[in-house]
Every structure is written in structure tokens, then in C-alpha cells.
Amino acid sequence: MNSFVKRLGSALTASAMMLTAGIFVPVQAADTGADAAPLFTAEAEDCTLLTGASVTTNVYGTEYPGYSGDGFVWAGNAGGMTFEVDVPENAMYELTTRCWMYLGDPGTTRMQTLAIDGDVKSSIYIANNEKWEDSSFGFFYLEKGKHTIEVGATGSWGFILYDTVTFDFADMPELNIAPDPCDKNATAETKALMKYMTGQYGNHIISGQQEIYGGGNNGDTELEFRYIYETTGKYPVIRGFDFMNYNPLYGWEDGTTGRVINWVANCGGIATASWHINVPQDFDSYTLGDQLDWQKCTYKPTSSFNTANCLDPTTKEYKYLMLAIEDLAEQLLILQDANVPIIFRPFHEAEGNNNTNGSGAWFWWGSSGAEVYKELWKLLYTTLTEEYGIHNCIWEVNLYDYANSAQWYPGNDYVDMVAYDKYEGSPYTWNTSAATSVFLTLVNDTNDTKMVALAENDVIPDITNMVNEGAWWSYFCPWYGDFITNGTTNTKEMLDKIYNSDYVVTLDEVPNDLYGYARGNGGNWNVEGAYECEDGNIQTNKGTTTVAYDYCSGGKYVYLQGEGDYIEQTVTVEKAGKYAIRYGYQQNFEKNGKTQNLYVNGTAVGEAFFPYSILFGESDAIVVELKAGKNTIKVESGEGWTYFDYLTVSYVGDDILTGDINLDGKLSVSDVVLLQKYLIKSGKLTADQAKRADLNGDGVLNAYDLALLKHTMLGK
């Protein structure tokens, strides 16, 4: 498709501007013709030269034929040219130059910079292609009035020839992306997510945040999210995860898969994940299948692991990669079984520093260069989709905006989104820049057929800049720790402004049925036949019995805060026996969970545990004995500070399936999550649940029981 609008040729009608809350919103005007004259165009030698530049027709006797005018501007170690423009309105503009970078071997690149009114606005890498070529310094937002433009400003690497310069309105993209995933067999939930995200793209920016992994924050994976909520009153929509610890070397269950399910199915958010997959540092002496200490593993390039060999089925590298993919596939299948889609960003930041041969790679998967990388990506895609039947991924690839970055793109048939990771020191990341030229370069690299996102970032761009400049990143996602919580990288004032902007989507604004089911325990949100807590016999020390809230079954919840608070409900069952009871609840006060007291027919039967949950979800099942007819079930404040929505009661009898930890009559991903949480000490099991979780019957709960449960559930 032709993704960019035609160049707008009239200064008066090119674009109308509408002022809304201090943000200029471009409104496309009538097309006046792609052949209209630009606002400014000149021979480079007719501009004012910067220090270090000179006008010539050859360089040390070497001719560069094909230039226009009387010569060209030669910038040796430094230099360029400057000129002044009087722009007719607040709008996006572009500066292009016809140039020839002549130093080094063909394909070698050198950085050149552009300054506007004395501030460097863009840095681009121009390749030596041994001919005159047009190079764009990107798009930038200027307000009406006079501005000084410097091409080859301070910081440029020089050794370049400039023939002409052209300044004009920017050709802005349409950002109208088809909602169809590249995987033709994508699940219904994945298609629904793709439709939602493409619908927001170009109009709103989705908020996001990366969680810490590997036991950081002393195991508190909610720290960054509490900080955002306490600062802004909002939660992000997108949560970043990493599958790095599911691997053949030191692999351990860090609860990532369970947290993904909770965030999507219970909280109604969107999940994205990278894959810092490790290899042995000494791969030559490694025996396939051996366990290694994590300190002997790396995701960085290593001389003993030849990435190119991953494409040859006869090599040890290929066989190791298949082991790693199997571990990954197991987790993705658990998500798929739970109806959970995910934005999957494997083999990220492959290019590293600008290169095509792997010389600038930061990670092993980019160390054999762009061509191998693209085949590696396709191998992962086809193995997961065709061999393992995984169809719940939105495939996202990292690219940069170097001269050769597009050569790392695996192709439209294998990609749904393009991601950029923005950190200080990268182009266009000073202060709260919208990184607009990067955004538009990546849009152009796919001819405006794929969404473009900030998959990682330090400073979240100022929403005013993003809207003014048309940098409609699909989402932003700051890295964890100090990047979001130190109050300086992202100030509290700016964070509050962004999260409360009409142009930024937060978790409370996501449709409750985004995935085709209502949020809350994978679709059990509006529980049919439940006992609403607000209809019971309630006592609270503040005198308030119920609180209206749209995201509850029945539209209300009960808040048990302090000692003596309780909810007592009468339930009727047909026959005596064992019953599983569950509460719809929210508890976002204590990351280690809250324990409350439970009574049946006036007799204490134990404690009910309610894990940390930032939005309403459903508790684990608790088995109680009920008599035929009417019974009273009371939950009384033990540790308090918990919201209660509904109570469900279901008969389980004595014939309970081994492994059915949550008592829903089947082995499912919910059972896996419960056991995962218990093993990593982020959840509790009752004695009855622990007995059912002991799949091998040895009286001990460990990773072997978890593996048996997963394999049994997946039909292995």
C-alpha cells in the first residue's frame, strides 16, 4: 500500500491545526499535488558554510561526477552548511540532502547531525554507496516563524560531500494497519488483541511497564506497578515479562507464566515478553542436557557458540536451540490453553551497534549477521507455529534506524510489529523527545504496514511531543527499577501528566471483554449463580456495608478492614458432603497476601488465604464440609484490608482428581499456576490442596510434581 500521504504543496492549505489542551493536532487538508515546489531548496554551495567546509569540484584530485550547480560542499573532518527558513505554520517538516559519503569501504557508515536553532535534533548514519544519493535527516516539529537549520552540525563525523538541500512539509504516514496477524492460524484471543491494538494505533498510545525478573526487588514483582499507581492513580495496560529462566541449563520456575496469566485473564491487561535465552559460555565442552550454574551461562556473543550453526540440523548448536525452544513452547502452550495471547519479542536488539555482519552484536543471536539472524527468526517462528501448534503470539521484532537496520527485518510474513528500544545515547532521546524520526523511519521500513512500538525505554516521551509530532508509538514500556522509580529519569509530574492524558490508554480504560471473555480468572468474572457478598449479613467497623464498583459481579463489593468485620452468607445445598468455596476478591495492600478466618455453621474451619491482586479476581478453592439444607459461611477479618465481591459453592465429593488443585474437575493451567506460586513461595496451599498436588505421591512438593502436572495437562 502507499502508506504516506502525498507531499502537501501549499503553505496556506497544507495542514490545518487545532489546539486542544495545549496539544496541536494535525488535521490533514486537501492534497495540492505531489509536484508542488518545496518550501526551500538550494545548491549546498549557495548556503552559508560552517567551519571546516569548503566548496570544490574534487577532493584531492578525485572526481565525483553527477553533481548539480557549480560544485559541491566538502566537509572533511567537520563542517556543513546553514540556512534560515520561515515556516508558515505549526507542523511537521523534513530536511533532505543529496550527498556522497566517500570514506571507507562500500557500506561503511558515518554519523552526520542536524541542528535547529542551535539544538541538535537528529543524527543519521549515511553509508558509502559510491554515488550521489538523497538522505533524509528525519521529520521534526516546528512552530510558525523563522528557524536556523544547520546540516553537519557539531558532532558530525564529516568526510561527506553535499550537493543540494531541500526543506519541506513532511509526508506523514496514515498508520492504518490491517488487524490480521501474520500467523493465519492465530487464536481468537490473539486476533481480538491485534484488532484492539491496531484500532488504537495512530489515535492513542497504550501505557506499559516492564516487571523485574529473576527474583529482583526481593521477589516483589509489583513494586514498579504500585509506584505508578501511587503516583498517577492509574495502572499500565501492558506488562513486560521475560522467559529467560525457562531454559535447558539452569532453568527454574520463577512464576513468569503464572503472572502472565494473572495479568491478562484476571486483570484484563496485555502481556509482552522477551526471551534472554542463554547458552553455555564454554559451549565446546558442554554436553547437551547437562545442568549448569547460571554464572557459567550467557546471552552475550561467545566464541565457542557459532550462531550460524543453529541453521544446520546436524550441529550441536541446532540441537541445543531445539531444547531451548521446547522449554519456551511448554510455557507458551500453557498460556494458549488459558486463552492468553502475548506480544512475543524474541531475539531482541539483534543488530546492536550498526552493522550487518554481526560485528556490533550485543547478543549471541545477532553475532553471525543480518542474513543468519533473519533465518534464525524464521526457524523459531516455523518451529513454534508448525511443530508445537502455538498460535497465541503477536510477533514483534526489534529494529534500529541505522543506515543498514532494515536489512535485519525478517519479512512481513513473519512479523506483526516493529519495536524500538530507546535509551539515552541513542538518536533522538534527549530529554523527553518523541524520537519522531526513529518512529517514522521504522514506519517507512515496512511501508506503513506494521505497528511500531517503544518496547523498552528510559524516559517516556512527553505526550505533548508525541501528539504534536505524530509519533504515535503503539505503546511505551519503561525498563524496571530506577528507570521508573527514581523520580528523575521519569519525573512524577511527567508520569502523572502522561498517565492522565486523554491520548494515553490505562488499564481502567481497556474493554472488559477485550479477549472475548470478561476479565477475572480467565473468564469467570460474572459468576452465574454466585452469592453476592453485598446481599449477606455484613458487619464493618466503619459502618459502610457495600461500595459501588463497575468491575464487580453485581456492581458492588464489601470491604473488610479491621478486627470484627465479617460477611456471613446463607447457602443451601441438596446433600451433605465436601464443597469447594471460592471468593471473588481484590487485595492490593500486601504483596505477601492476606489471611482471613473462615467459619462454617458457627465453627472455625481454618484460614482462607488471599494473594496480592491489583484488580478483582477469584481466590483459590477451600474445601469445607456442608450439611444438607441451609448453611452459614462466614469470612471474618483476620488481617483485614480485603475487598469481597461474591461467594461460589460447588460440590466435589470424595472422588477428587489428583492434580486438580483448584477443584474445578479437570487438570488445567490454573492448577499449574497454583503449584508454581507455592514452589516459588508466592502462594500457599492448604493441606488438602498439597495432597492433590503431590502427583508422584512421595509426600514432597517440588519441581518434579510441577513437571508431571504440566506434561499430564499437555497430554504428554
N, C-alpha and C positions, 0 to 999 in steps of 0.2 A: 504494500500500500504506500501511497505518497503521504508520509506522516507529517510533513512540515507544511504549514500554511505558506502561500506564496509571499514573496517579499512585498512589503507594503510601501508603495512608491510615493505617497503624498504626505508631506509633513503635517498637513492640517487634518487629513482624514484617516491617517494610518491606524490610529488607535485612540479610542475614547477612554477616559479614566474616570472611575467612580470612587469617591472617598468614603470608606466605611471604617469607623473606629480607628482612624489613623493608618489604615492599610489601603494602598492603592491597588485596585483590582482591574487588570487589563480587560477591556471588552473589545473583542475583535470587530473591526469595521469592514466596510466594503473593500473588496480586492480591486486595487487600482492598476494591476498589471505587473507581471514579474520583470518586465523590461524597463520599468521606470528608472530614471537616473538615481544613483545613491546620493545620500546627503553630502558625502565628501569623498573625493578620490583624487589622488595626486601621484606624480612621479616622486619616488623617495628622495631624489636629489634636489627637488624643489622645496622640501621641508627644511626646518631648522635642524642642523646636525647636533648630536650630543657628543661630548668629549670622547675621543677615540675613534670616531667615524670620519670617513672621507669619501669624496666622490671620485670614481675611477671607471675605467673600461676594462681593466685586467688586474690581476693580483700577482705580483712578482713575475710578470710575463705570461701568466696562464690566462687564456681567454675563456670567457663564459658566455657564449653566443646565445642570442634569443631575447636579450633584454629590450625594453622599450625606452624611448626618450634618448637623452644624451649620454646616459651611463647608468651606474647603479651606486648605491651606498655600500661601502665596505666597512664592516665592523670587525676589527681584528680582535685584540684581547677584550675589547669592550666597545660600547657605543651603539648608536642607532639614530633615531630622528624623533622630533617632536612637532606637534602642530596643535592648533586650537579649533574646537568645534562649538557651535552654538546650537544646542539641541532644542527642538521645537516643543517638547512635552516630556512628562514623566513616562518613561517606557524602557524597554529592554533594547540594547544596541549590541552590535558586533563589530569587531575590528579584524580585518583580514589583511594579509600582506603576501605579495608574490616574492618568493625568496629562494635562496640556494644555500644550504649548509654544506660547506665544501671540505670540512676537515675529517680525516679518518677513513676507515673502510666503509664501503656501502652498507647502509643500515645503521651506522653509528649515529647516536643522537646527542644533541647539546641543548641545554635549557636556555630559553630566552624569556624575558619578562615584559609585562606591560604595566605601566603606572598611569593612574588617572588622578589629576590634581595632586601629584606628589606621593600618592599611596599606591604601592604595588597591588594590583588587583588580580593578576593572573600570571602563571608560569607554565610554559608549554615546552615539550621536548620535540625538536624538529630534526628529522632524520636526513642523513646524507643519501639522497636518491639520485645524485649526479645529474640533476636537471632543475630548471625553474619550476616551482610548484606553489600553489596557493595554500597558506596555512592560516588557520583562524586562532586568534588569541581568546576565543570564547565569547560568551554573552555576559553582559553586565547591565545593571540597572542604573540609569542616570536621571536626575531630576532636571526639569526645564532650565536652560541657561547655558552659560559658557563653561567649557571644561578644557583642561590641558591634557593632551594624550602624549605619552612617551613610549615609543616602541624600542625595545632594547634598553630598558631602564636598569638602574642599579641592581646587580645580582645576575645579570645575563652572562652567559659563558662566551659570547662572541663567536668569532670565526664563521660569520654568516654574511651573505650578500642580500640586500633589499632592493627590489626593482620598483614596486608600487605599493601604496597603502590605500585601503578602502574602508570607510566608516559608514554604517547604515543601520536602519532598524533591523532587529534580529528576526529571523524566521522561527517563530515559536512552534513547538510540536502540538499536535492535537491531544495526545495522551488518551486516546480512545482504544483501549486494549480489549481484544476478544477474550471472553471469560473461559475459554476451553483449555483445560490442562494439556500439556504435551503428551501425557500418558492417556491414551484413548480409553483405557480401562479403569480410569480413576474412580474411586468410590463416590457414592452420592454426597458424603460429607465433604470430601475434597473438592468436588465440583461446586458445592454450596459456598465453601470458603473462597474459592477462586472467583466466583461470581460476586461475592461481597467485596473482596479486595479490589477487583477491577472497577466495581461501581464507585468506590471511594476515591480511586486514583484520579488525580487531576482536580479534585474538589476539596478533599480533606487529607490530612496526614495522620496516620494511626500511631498512637503512642506505644512505646515499648521499653523494656528494661531487661538486661542480661542478669541472670542469677549467678551467684558464686557456685563453684562446684568443687568436688573433691574434699569435702569436709571443712571448707573455709568458713570464716565467721564463727568458729567453734560449732559448726553444724547448723548455724542459723541461716537457712536459705531465704528467709523472709525479710532480712534486715533492710535491704535496699527498697523493698516494696513498702514496708512500714514507713520508712523515711519519706518516700514520695507521698504517701497518703497523709502523713502528719504535716507535710509542707504544703500540699496542694488541695487536700480533701478529695483526691481522685486516685484511682489505680490505673496503671497502664493496661493496654489491651494485649499487647504481645509480650510474651515472656521468653527469654533466650535460655536454651539449655545446651548441654554438651554430652555426647555419648562416649566420651573418651575412655571412661573406666570400664566399659564392656569390651574387653579385648583378650586375645589369647595368651598374654604374657603375665600380667599381674592382676588380671580382671577381678573386679569386686563390685558388689551390688551397692551402689551409692544412692539408690532410690530415685534416680532420674526419671525412669519410665513412669513410676507411680506419680511423681509430681507433675509430669506432662498430662497424665490422665486427669488429675485433680484440677489442673488449671483450665483445661479445655471442657471436660464433661461436667465438672461441678461449678467452676467459677465462670464459665462461658467465655473464656479468653481465647487467644490464638497462640499457638506454640511454634517456635522456630528452634532449630538445633544445628550446631556444627558438629564436627567429628575429628577431634585431635587424635587420630588413630596413631598409636605408637609402633615402632619397630625396635628390635634389639640394637643397641649401639654396636655390638660386635656380632653382626649377622653371619659372618663367615663361620664362626664356631658354634652358632646356635643350632640346636636340634629342634625341628618342628614339634610342637606340642609341649615343650618344656616351659615351666613357670620361671619367671624372672622377677627379681626385685625391681620396683619401679625406677630406682635410681640407675639401673642398667638399660633403661629404655629411653627412647627419644622420638619426637615427631619432627626433629630438625634433620637436614641433609646429613647423611653419614656415608663415608666412602665405601663401606662394606655392603651397603644395600643399593643395588642398581635398580632404580625405578623403572627403567626401560624393560627390564626382565619381567615385570609384572604383566606384560602383554604376551609372554611366551608360556603356555601351559606346562612346558617341560621343566621350568625353573623352580628353584626353592622360593624365590620372591613371589611368583604367581601363587604357589600353594599356600604361602603364608597369608597373602592377601585374601584368598578364599576363606581361610579360617577366620580372619577378621570380619569379613563380610557376613559370615554365618552368625557371629555374635551380634552384629548390628541387626541382621534380619530378624533374629529372635525378638529383639525389642520392638522393632517396627511392626512385627506381626501382632504382638501384644496390643500395641496401640490400635492397629487396624481392627482387631477383634473387639476393642472397646469403642469402635466408631469414632476414633480420634484421628483427624488429619494433622499434618505437620509441615511447616515450611522447612525443607531439609537443605542445608548448606554444607555439603561435604567438600573435602579437598580445597578449603578456602584459602584466599590470598596466595594463590599458587605462583603468580608471577614474581611477587616480592619486589625487589628493585628492578627497574626497567631492563628487560632482556627477552630474548626468545629461545636461547639455548640452555637455560637453566642456571646460568652463572650468577644470577641475582636472587635465587630462590631462598626463601626463609624456611620452607618445609620440604620434607623428602619428596612429596608428591609433585613438586614443581621442578625438581633438580635435574630432570632429563629434558627439559624444554617444552615448548608450547605444543608441538605435534604429539609427543608422547602423552602429555597431560590430557589433551582432548580425547585421545583413545582410552586413557585410563578412566576418564569421566564416563565415556560411553560404555565401557566394560562394567563399571559399577551400576549404571542405570539398567542395562540389559540383564545383569545377573539378578538384581533385586526384583525387577518387574517380571521377567520371564521365568527365572528359575524358582524364585521364592513367592511369586504372586503378590508382591507388595504394590499396592496401588493407592496408598493414602498420603503420598508425598507431593508437595509443590516444590519443584526442583529449582534451587536458587544458586547461581554461580557468581563468584567474586571476580570483578574486573577492575582495572585502574584506567586512567586516561592518558597513559604514556603513548608515544607515537606507535608502539607495536602492540599495545594491550589487546586490541581487537583480535589479534592472532591467537589469543588464548581462549576464545569463545568456542564452546563445543558444538554449537549449532542450534537452530530453533527447535528441532525435533527432540532435543534432549534438555531443554531449559524452559522454565516458566517465568523466572525473574532474574534480574541482574542486581547484584549488591555491590556497594562500595563501602570500604571501611575507612572512616575519616578520623585521623588523629593529628595533633599539632605537628607541623613539619611537612605534612602532605600539602599539595597545592590547595589554595583557596580555603584554608582552615583557620585563618587568623580571626581572633575574637569570636563573634557569632555569625560569621559569614555563612550564607546559604549554600556555599560550594556549588553555585549555579552552573558554572562552566563544566564542572565534572558531571553533574546531573545530565546536562544537555548533550555532552559528548557520549555518555553511555546510552542515552535515548537514541541518539543517531546511529550508534554502533549496531543496533538491532532494527534500524529503520522504524523506530517507534512502534514495535510490535510486542515488547515485553515491559512489564513494570520494573522500575528502578527504585531501590531502597537503600537506606543507611543501615546496613546490618550490624555495624559496630560504629561507635563514635565516642569522642571525648565530649566536646561542647555540643549541646543540641543547638542547631541553628536558630536564631531568633525567628519566631513565626512571622513577624512583620517582613523580614527579609525574604523568607521563603515564598510568601504570597506575592509580594511586590515583584520578585524576580522570576516567578513562575517555576521555582524549584520544588515541584510537587513530589518530593520523595514519598514513596508508598508508606514507609514508616521510618521512625528513628529508634535506635536501641543502644543507649549508653552502656559501656562496659561497667562491671560491678565495682564495688569498693569506693575508693576516693574519687573515681571519675564522676560518681553521682552524689556521694555523701559528704565530701569535704567542704562544700559551700562556696568554693572558689571556681573550680572547673565549670560547674553549673551552679550559679548563684540561686539562692532560694527565691529571690524576686523574679528572676528569669524563668525558673522552673514553674512557679505559680502562674506566671503570665502564659506560658506555653500550654500547661495542662488545663487552664480555664479559658482557652481561646475557642471561639466558635469553629475554627478551622482544624482543630485537633480532636481526634476521637479518643475518648477514655472508656474504661471498662463499663461504666454505668450506661453508656450510650450504645453499646452493642446489642443488636436484637436478641431477645431471649431465646429465639428458636433459630439462631444462625445456622446450625448444622442439621436442621430438620427435626431436632428434638429439643425439648425445653432443658435449660441448664439445671444442674443438680443431680449428682450421682448418675451421670450418663443417660439422662432422660427420664428419671423417676421423680422429676421435680413436683409436678402437680399429682399428688398421690391419690388415686381414686379409692374411696372408702376409708380414708385415714380419719383418725380422731384429731380434730383441730385443737391445739393446746389452749387457744383463747376461749374454747367452749367448756373447759374443765373448771374444777374448783381451784381457784388461784389465790395465793397469798403472797404479797410482796411488801417489803418494809417501806417502800416509798408510796404505797397506795395506788400505783399505776398498774393496771392489770394487763392491758394489751396496747400494742403500738402498731399503727398502720404502716405497711410497707409493701410496695407493689411486687417485689420479688419474693413473696411468700405464698405458699399454698393457703388460699383463703384470704390473702391480703393483709394478715396481721401476725404478729409474733408476741410472745410473752418473755419478759426479761427477768431472770432470776439473778439478783445481785448479791444479797447478803444473807447472813445467818437467819434461818427460819423461813426463808422464801421457799415456796413449793408450788407444784402443779399436780393436782390429783384428778385422775380421769377414770370414769367407769367404762369398762369394756365388757362385752358379752360374747361368750364362746359356746359352741354347741356341745363340746365334750372336754373332759379333763385331759391334761397331758402337757407336754413341753411345747412352749411357744417362743418364737423369736420376736422380740420387740426392737423397734428402731425409732430414733427421734430425728426429725428434721431440725437442724440447729445451725447456729453460727457462733464461733468463739474466736475472736481475733485479738484477744488480750494477752494470752500467754503462749509462747511458742512451744512450750513443753506440754501443752494441753491442760484441761481442767477435769477434775474428778468430782462427780456428784453422787449423792446417796440415793439408793433405789429401794422402794418398799412395794410389796405385793400383799394386798388384803391386810394391811397394817403391820406386816412382819418385814424386818430388814432382810433383804436378799443379797446385799453386796453393794458394789460401787459400779457406776457407769462412767466410762472414760470418753471425753470429747476432745479429739485432737484439734490443733490450731487450724482454723478455716476462715479465710478472709471474707468469704461470702457464704450464703446458706448452702448447706449440703446435707448429707444423711449420715448418721452415726453408724458404727459397726453394730451388728446384731448382738443382743444379750438374751440368753436363754433363761426363761423363768417357767415355773410350774403354775398353771392356772386350773381352777375348778370349773366344772360345767356351770353355765349361767353367768351371773354378774360377778365381776372382779374389779377391785380398785388398784390402779397402778399410780404410784406417786414418785416423782423425781424431786428431791429436796436439795437445796443449796448446800454443797459441801465446801467447794472452793469458789462458788458463785461466778458472776461475770459471764453468763452464757445466755444466748437468745434461743428460745424454743418455738418451733413452728407447728409440728404435728407429731403424732404417735401412730405407728403401724404395728399390727399384731398379726402374726401368721403361724399356723400350726406346723410343727416339724416332727413331732412324734419321737420315736426312739431310733428309727432307721435313717441315720444321717450319713451322707456320703463322705468318705474320707477325703480330705482336701477342701470340702465345702465350708470354708472358714466363716463366710458371711451368711450362711444358711439360706441361700436362695434356691437350693435344689439342684445346682449344677456346679461344675468346675469352670470358673471364668476368670477374667482379668482382675476382677475385684478381689478374688481370693489371693491372687499373686501379689497385688498391691498391699494387702493386709500383712502378708508374711514378709514382704520386703521391708515395710516400715518397722516391723518388730525386730528384724535382724539388724537393722542399722540404728536401732534404739530411738526411733522417732515415732513409735506407736506401741500400744500394749495389746496383749491377748488375754482373755480370760482363760481359766484352767480348761474349760470345755473347748474353747477355740484352739488352744495349744494342742490338745489331744487330737483334734481333727487335722491339724496342720502337720502332725508327725507322720508323714507319708511312708517312711521306711520302718516305723514302729520301734525305733531304738531308744525312745524316751528323751531324745535330744533334738532341739530345733536348730538347724544350721543350713548352710548353702546347699547341701545335698538334697534336703527336703524341698527347697525352693526350685532346684533344677528338675526334680521329679515332677513337681506340680506344673511347671512350665511345659515340660515335654508331654505330660499327660494331657494337659489342656490343648496343646497344639496337635495332638493326635500322633505323637511320635512314640 
